[in-house]
Each structure stands twice: as C-alpha cells, then as structure tokens.
Amino acid sequence: MTVGCKNDIDLTAPYKVVTIVYGLLNQKDTAQYIRIHKAYLSNGNALEYAKVPDSILFKPEDLIVRLFRLNASGEALDSIQLNPSMDISKDTGTFADQGHYLFKTTSALDPNFRYGLKIYNFKSGELITSSTPLVYYNYEFYKTPGAGTVNFNSPLGKGYTIRFYNATNAVIYQPIIVFHFTRVNLTSGQSAPDSVTWHLGIIQNYDAAKDLIEYDLPQNSFYRFIATQFQPDPNEKRIIGWLTFKTYAGTLDLDTYIEVNRPSIGLIQEKPPYTNLTYAYGIFAARTWFVKTFVPLSEASKDTLILGTYTKNLNFSRN
C-alpha cells in the first residue's frame, strides 16, 4: 500500500474581514485603550504583507467604538465614546507601525458596574459586543505586610508570607516586590536611587467565598533573588531602602485567555481559539493593581543583606 498526499490545495479562501480586539479596563488608569485590527491571509509572503498598514489596520472612520455602563439587568445606563488616538507609538518590528492607532477614552469608570463594549463596522455591517466586570477592593488590600517591618527570614525557618484579601471579580493574581536602594559611587561620591523588581508566581482563586489569599516566600528566597540582580563592585556602595508590594489582579475571562494561550507541553499541540467577543477574536476583560509602598525592612533583614551568605559580597549598607 502506498501512502501519499497532495499539496495542491488552495488555502486562500474568499476575502472576509476578521476582527481582532484587545481591551483590558482598569479604573485606576488615567485612560482606557481598545486595540482593534484585522487578521489577514495572503497568497504571497505573509511577512511582506505584515509591513503594509492596510493589511492589519481598519480605517478609523469605518469604526465606532463605545463603552456602556450596565445595570444588574444588563441594560445600558449611559455610554462613553472612544476616539482614535496615536499617543502610544507601536514598537518597530515585523508588523507595520505607520498609522498605528488605538481607541481611547479618559472618562472615569465606576467599579460598581459592569461595562459593555460595542464596536460597529460601517463597512462590513458587523456589530461586535462583549462585557466585563471591573476588579476592585474597597478596604486595605494587604493583611501582610501590615504596619510593621518585613522580615523575609522567619525565626522559625518558614520565610515570609504575603497575605491579601480576595478582590471583587478577581480570580487571577500576580504579586511583585520592588526593592528600593541607593547606589553610591565610592570614588566620586555621587549617588542615585535605583530599584529591582521581583516578579512572583501567578495565583488563581476560583472560590469567591475565600476571603484571604496567601503567597509563601521560602526562607532565603528574597536574598537569593537579590544575589541574581547584582555583581560585586568594590567601587559601589548600596544603601538599603524600602520595599513596594504590588499585586495585579484580573477577571475570570482574562485568566481563561491566559490559560488557553499558555505554551503546550503535552503531545497535543493544537489549542482551541478563545474569545469572549461576538464576531471577533481576542479578549475584553479587566484588571487592576493594589499597592503598598514605603514598607521598611526589619533590622534582621538588613543584617542578612549586609552579612548573609548570598549577598555579603554586594556592599549593602544601612547608610
């Protein structure tokens, strides 16, 4: 038996507009942006077509984009029109950056309401819709760190645990810790503030009734991280500053979109496309952040930075 295949299939179907939409609302931002562009298929070199703005961009006058504040029944209470904006430049690369625009509004959003999105394309007649709640928490978000200092190495050898409250409409979280310090050149005496950011792992919580979420930092993990960020420099002193704790939080749709688009590590590589928009691909969801800054390190933590196994050669100092 002979097994073979034919390679004379024409993959190019009749032209059809396929819309791609990306929008993440955040009431803490000064502006909201919605990205809208085309998918495309070509008979020639796809990379060459990617350099042509018309291949990926709609004419802005062909689209009308609005957000709607929705009541509990899903009815629109009012609307916000988004207008084309070129105030964020697209990075150069494979795809065309000429004439790149986003749809923008600076109108304030109310986290107590769900928001709907409608995109009408005058040329195709398509009406794209979606909706999302906003993520919020009305009180102090962090339980730890609290009002005191942070000691990353527990006397009991258990490290440190970040504790924060489950935000309304959030199921996915990613905390970061920013370590602030001052660089001092020992030759010139010049100094400059600086910082390094520790990106921690993603936390998923699908239990809306769960009040408190915890993230454990094992003993010495902070100092091991710091050791990867610096090289010994006998000409530089690093004065220990403070910490900023910041946690990003996102909605269920954002969590699902991230999960579906993670790299596959199994035998089945094909993944189903995910979208929460009608007549378009992409994502319309919400995220926000919660921050606690000027958090002081404990004297024990400063001692460990200065004298500890992982960082003793990095010239950390109290002053």
C-alpha positions as CSV (number, residue, x, y, z in Angstrom):
1,M,0.0,0.0,0.0
2,T,1.3,3.4,-0.9
3,V,0.6,6.3,1.3
4,G,0.9,9.8,-0.1
5,C,-0.6,13.3,0.0
6,K,-1.4,16.1,-2.4
7,N,0.0,19.6,-1.9
8,D,-2.0,21.4,-4.5
9,I,-4.7,22.7,-2.1
10,D,-5.5,26.4,-2.4
11,L,-5.6,27.6,1.2
12,T,-6.7,31.1,0.3
13,A,-10.5,31.4,0.8
14,P,-12.7,34.3,-0.4
15,Y,-11.8,37.5,1.4
16,K,-13.5,38.0,4.7
17,V,-12.9,40.6,7.4
18,V,-11.8,39.0,10.6
19,T,-11.5,41.5,13.5
20,I,-9.1,41.1,16.4
21,V,-9.9,43.1,19.6
22,Y,-7.8,43.6,22.8
23,G,-9.1,45.6,25.7
24,L,-8.3,45.5,29.4
25,L,-10.2,48.0,31.5
26,N,-8.7,49.4,34.7
27,Q,-10.5,52.2,36.6
28,K,-7.1,53.2,38.1
29,D,-5.7,54.1,34.8
30,T,-6.0,57.7,33.5
31,A,-7.1,56.4,30.1
32,Q,-8.7,53.3,28.7
33,Y,-7.5,51.8,25.4
34,I,-9.0,49.3,23.0
35,R,-6.9,47.9,20.2
36,I,-8.8,46.8,17.1
37,H,-7.1,45.4,14.0
38,K,-7.6,42.9,11.2
39,A,-6.4,39.3,10.7
40,Y,-5.2,38.7,7.1
41,L,-4.4,35.9,4.7
42,S,-2.2,36.3,1.6
43,N,-1.2,34.3,-1.4
44,G,2.4,35.7,-1.2
45,N,4.9,36.2,1.6
46,A,2.9,36.8,4.8
47,L,5.8,38.7,6.3
48,E,5.8,41.2,3.5
49,Y,2.0,41.8,3.8
50,A,2.5,42.4,7.5
51,K,4.5,45.5,6.7
52,V,1.6,47.1,4.8
53,P,-0.7,49.1,7.2
54,D,-3.8,48.3,5.2
55,S,-3.3,44.6,5.8
56,I,-3.8,44.9,9.6
57,L,-5.5,48.3,10.2
58,F,-9.0,49.4,9.7
59,K,-9.7,52.9,8.6
60,P,-10.6,54.6,11.9
61,E,-13.6,56.4,10.3
62,D,-15.1,53.0,9.5
63,L,-15.5,52.1,13.2
64,I,-17.5,53.4,16.0
65,V,-16.4,52.2,19.5
66,R,-18.4,52.7,22.7
67,L,-18.4,51.5,26.3
68,F,-21.6,51.2,28.2
69,R,-22.2,51.2,31.9
70,L,-24.6,48.4,32.6
71,N,-27.1,47.8,35.4
72,A,-27.8,44.5,37.0
73,S,-30.1,43.5,34.2
74,G,-27.5,44.2,31.5
75,E,-29.3,47.4,30.3
76,A,-27.1,50.4,29.3
77,L,-27.3,53.3,31.7
78,D,-25.0,55.6,29.6
79,S,-22.3,55.4,27.0
80,I,-18.7,56.5,26.5
81,Q,-17.4,57.0,23.0
82,L,-13.8,56.1,22.3
83,N,-11.9,58.0,19.7
84,P,-8.8,57.1,17.6
85,S,-5.6,58.0,19.3
86,M,-1.9,57.8,18.2
87,D,-0.4,58.9,21.5
88,I,1.1,55.4,22.1
89,S,3.6,54.5,19.4
90,K,3.8,50.9,18.2
91,D,7.3,49.3,18.5
92,T,9.0,48.7,15.2
93,G,9.2,45.0,14.1
94,T,7.5,42.6,11.8
95,F,4.2,44.4,11.6
96,A,3.6,47.8,10.2
97,D,3.8,50.7,12.7
98,Q,2.8,53.5,10.3
99,G,-0.6,55.0,11.2
100,H,-0.9,52.7,14.2
101,Y,-3.7,53.9,16.5
102,L,-5.8,52.8,19.4
103,F,-9.3,53.8,20.5
104,K,-9.1,55.8,23.7
105,T,-11.2,57.4,26.4
106,T,-10.2,59.4,29.5
107,S,-13.7,59.0,31.1
108,A,-13.8,57.7,34.6
109,L,-15.1,54.2,35.2
110,D,-17.2,53.1,38.2
111,P,-16.1,49.7,39.6
112,N,-19.5,49.1,41.0
113,F,-20.9,48.5,37.5
114,R,-20.3,46.0,34.6
115,Y,-19.2,47.6,31.3
116,G,-20.2,46.6,27.9
117,L,-18.3,47.1,24.6
118,K,-19.8,47.7,21.2
119,I,-17.8,48.1,18.0
120,Y,-19.7,48.8,14.8
121,N,-18.0,48.5,11.5
122,F,-19.8,50.7,8.9
123,K,-18.1,49.0,6.0
124,S,-18.9,45.3,6.9
125,G,-22.1,46.0,9.0
126,E,-20.7,43.8,11.8
127,L,-21.6,44.7,15.4
128,I,-19.0,43.3,17.9
129,T,-20.0,43.1,21.5
130,S,-18.7,41.9,24.9
131,S,-18.9,42.9,28.5
132,T,-16.8,42.7,31.7
133,P,-17.0,43.5,35.4
134,L,-14.2,45.6,37.0
135,V,-11.9,44.4,39.7
136,Y,-11.9,46.3,43.0
137,Y,-11.5,46.1,46.8
138,N,-12.9,48.8,49.0
139,Y,-10.6,48.5,52.0
140,E,-7.0,47.9,52.8
141,F,-6.0,45.1,50.4
142,Y,-2.9,43.8,52.2
143,K,-3.0,42.0,55.6
144,T,0.7,41.4,55.4
145,P,2.7,43.5,55.0
146,G,1.0,45.5,57.7
147,A,2.1,48.5,59.7
148,G,5.4,46.9,60.9
149,T,8.6,45.9,59.2
150,V,9.2,42.9,56.9
151,N,11.5,40.1,57.9
152,F,12.0,37.7,55.0
153,N,13.5,35.0,57.2
154,S,11.2,33.8,59.9
155,P,12.9,32.8,63.2
156,L,11.1,29.5,62.7
157,G,12.6,29.0,59.3
158,K,9.3,29.5,57.4
159,G,10.3,32.5,55.3
160,Y,7.7,35.2,54.8
161,T,4.0,35.0,53.7
162,I,2.2,37.7,51.7
163,R,-1.4,37.8,52.7
164,F,-4.1,39.8,50.9
165,Y,-7.9,39.8,50.6
166,N,-9.8,38.4,47.7
167,A,-10.8,41.3,45.4
168,T,-14.2,41.5,43.9
169,N,-14.4,39.9,40.5
170,A,-10.8,38.8,40.5
171,V,-9.7,35.2,40.1
172,I,-6.0,35.6,38.9
173,Y,-3.3,37.5,40.8
174,Q,0.4,38.2,40.3
175,P,2.3,39.9,43.1
176,I,5.6,41.7,42.7
177,I,8.0,43.2,45.2
178,V,10.2,46.2,44.4
179,F,13.4,46.6,46.4
180,H,14.5,50.2,46.5
181,F,18.1,51.2,47.3
182,T,20.6,54.0,46.6
183,R,23.8,53.5,44.6
184,V,26.8,55.4,45.9
185,N,30.0,55.7,43.8
186,L,32.8,55.5,46.3
187,T,35.2,57.3,44.1
188,S,33.1,60.3,43.0
189,G,30.7,60.3,46.0
190,Q,27.8,60.6,43.6
191,S,24.6,58.8,44.5
192,A,21.4,57.8,42.6
193,P,18.2,56.0,43.6
194,D,17.5,52.7,42.0
195,S,15.4,49.6,42.3
196,V,15.0,45.9,41.2
197,T,11.7,44.1,40.8
198,W,10.9,40.6,41.9
199,H,8.1,39.0,39.8
200,L,6.4,36.3,41.8
201,G,4.2,33.5,40.5
202,I,0.6,33.6,39.4
203,I,-2.1,32.7,41.9
204,Q,-5.5,31.5,40.8
205,N,-8.5,31.6,43.1
206,Y,-11.9,30.3,41.8
207,D,-13.6,30.3,45.2
208,A,-15.3,33.7,45.6
209,A,-16.1,32.9,49.2
210,K,-12.4,32.6,50.1
211,D,-11.6,35.8,52.0
212,L,-7.8,35.6,52.4
213,I,-5.2,34.6,49.9
214,E,-1.6,33.7,50.8
215,Y,1.7,33.5,48.9
216,D,4.6,31.9,50.7
217,L,8.2,33.1,50.1
218,P,10.6,30.3,51.3
219,Q,13.4,31.0,53.7
220,N,16.3,32.9,51.9
221,S,14.3,33.3,48.6
222,F,14.5,37.1,48.8
223,Y,18.2,37.1,49.3
224,R,18.8,34.5,46.5
225,F,16.8,36.8,44.2
226,I,18.8,39.8,45.2
227,A,22.1,37.9,44.5
228,T,21.0,37.3,40.9
229,Q,20.4,41.0,40.3
230,F,23.9,42.4,41.3
231,Q,27.5,41.8,40.7
232,P,30.2,42.6,43.3
233,D,31.6,46.1,42.7
234,P,34.2,47.4,45.2
235,N,33.7,50.9,43.8
236,E,30.0,51.0,44.7
237,K,28.1,51.0,48.0
238,R,24.4,50.1,48.0
239,I,22.3,51.8,50.7
240,I,19.3,49.7,51.7
241,G,16.0,51.5,51.2
242,W,12.4,50.2,51.4
243,L,10.0,47.8,49.7
244,T,7.0,48.3,47.5
245,F,4.4,45.4,47.4
246,K,2.2,45.5,44.3
247,T,-0.3,42.8,43.2
248,Y,-2.0,42.7,39.9
249,A,-5.5,41.2,39.7
250,G,-7.6,40.1,36.8
251,T,-11.1,38.8,35.9
252,L,-12.1,35.2,35.0
253,D,-12.1,35.9,31.3
254,L,-8.5,37.2,31.5
255,D,-7.5,34.1,33.4
256,T,-9.1,31.8,30.8
257,Y,-7.4,33.7,27.9
258,I,-4.0,33.3,29.6
259,E,-4.6,29.6,30.3
260,V,-5.7,28.8,26.8
261,N,-2.7,30.6,25.3
262,R,0.0,29.1,27.5
263,P,2.6,27.0,25.6
264,S,1.5,23.4,25.3
265,I,3.8,20.9,27.0
266,G,1.9,17.8,26.0
267,L,1.6,15.7,22.9
268,I,-1.5,17.6,21.7
269,Q,-0.2,20.9,20.5
270,E,-3.3,22.3,18.9
271,K,-5.4,24.5,21.1
272,P,-8.9,25.8,20.6
273,P,-9.2,29.6,19.9
274,Y,-10.7,31.5,22.8
275,T,-12.6,34.7,22.6
276,N,-15.3,36.4,24.6
277,L,-16.4,38.8,21.9
278,T,-19.1,38.2,19.3
279,Y,-17.9,38.3,15.7
280,A,-14.3,38.9,16.7
281,Y,-11.3,37.2,18.2
282,G,-9.4,38.5,21.2
283,I,-10.2,39.5,24.8
284,F,-12.2,42.1,26.6
285,A,-11.7,41.9,30.3
286,A,-10.5,43.9,33.3
287,R,-7.5,44.1,35.6
288,T,-6.2,46.4,38.3
289,W,-3.5,46.6,40.9
290,F,-3.2,47.1,44.6
291,V,0.0,48.7,46.1
292,K,1.6,49.2,49.5
293,T,4.8,51.3,49.4
294,F,7.5,52.6,51.7
295,V,7.4,49.3,53.6
296,P,10.5,49.1,55.8
297,L,12.8,46.1,56.1
298,S,13.4,44.7,59.5
299,E,16.8,45.2,61.1
300,A,17.3,41.4,60.9
301,S,16.7,41.5,57.1
302,K,19.1,44.4,56.7
303,D,21.7,42.4,58.6
304,T,21.2,39.4,56.3
305,L,21.6,41.7,53.2
306,I,24.9,43.0,54.6
307,L,26.4,39.9,56.1
308,G,24.3,36.9,54.8
309,T,25.7,34.1,52.7
310,Y,24.0,35.1,49.4
311,T,24.7,38.9,49.5
312,K,27.6,39.6,51.8
313,N,29.9,40.5,48.8
314,L,27.5,43.0,47.3
315,N,28.4,46.0,49.6
316,F,25.0,46.6,51.1
317,S,24.9,49.2,53.8
318,R,22.5,50.9,56.2
319,N,23.8,54.4,55.4
